[in-house]
Amino acid sequence: MSADELADASGVIRERIGALEAGQLDPTYELLLEIADGLGTQPSALVILAEQLDASPNP
């Protein structure tokens, strides 16, 4: 899903999604809920994925 598609699906403006992707913005709980809803998943699934990505070694 592109950032534009996520913006449309979640109602979050594209600039905020871009800032999240760039690590320039920490998501609020409300933003997490909106993005999870746009992705059709539970917020906990996004948190688990983020934790897994943080724990994975960087080559």
C-alpha positions in Angstrom: 0.0 0.0 0.0 1.4 3.4 -0.9 1.5 6.3 1.5 -1.2 8.0 -0.6 -3.4 4.9 -0.4 -2.9 4.8 3.3 -3.8 8.4 3.7 -7.0 7.9 1.7 -7.9 4.7 3.7 -7.1 6.1 7.1 -8.0 9.7 6.8 -4.5 10.7 8.0 -3.0 13.4 5.8 -0.1 12.3 3.6 2.4 14.7 5.2 1.9 13.0 8.6 2.4 9.6 7.1 5.5 10.8 5.4 6.8 12.2 8.7 6.1 8.9 10.4 8.0 7.0 7.7 10.9 9.3 8.0 11.0 9.0 11.8 10.2 12.6 12.3 7.0 12.0 14.1 6.1 9.7 17.0 2.5 8.4 16.6 -0.1 9.3 19.2 -2.5 6.6 20.3 -5.2 8.2 18.1 -3.0 8.2 15.1 -2.1 4.6 15.7 -5.9 3.8 15.8 -6.5 5.7 12.5 -3.7 4.0 10.7 -4.6 0.5 12.0 -8.2 1.1 10.9 -7.0 2.2 7.4 -4.9 -1.0 7.2 -7.8 -3.1 8.4 -5.8 -4.5 11.4 -5.6 -4.1 15.1 -3.3 -1.5 16.7 -1.6 -4.2 18.6 -0.4 -5.8 15.3 1.3 -2.6 14.4 3.0 -2.4 17.8 4.2 -6.0 17.5 5.6 -5.4 14.0 7.4 -2.3 15.2 9.0 -4.2 18.1 10.1 -7.0 15.7 11.6 -4.5 13.3 13.5 -2.7 16.2 14.8 -6.0 17.4 16.0 -7.2 14.1 19.7 -6.8 13.3 20.6 -4.2 10.7 23.1 -5.4 8.1 
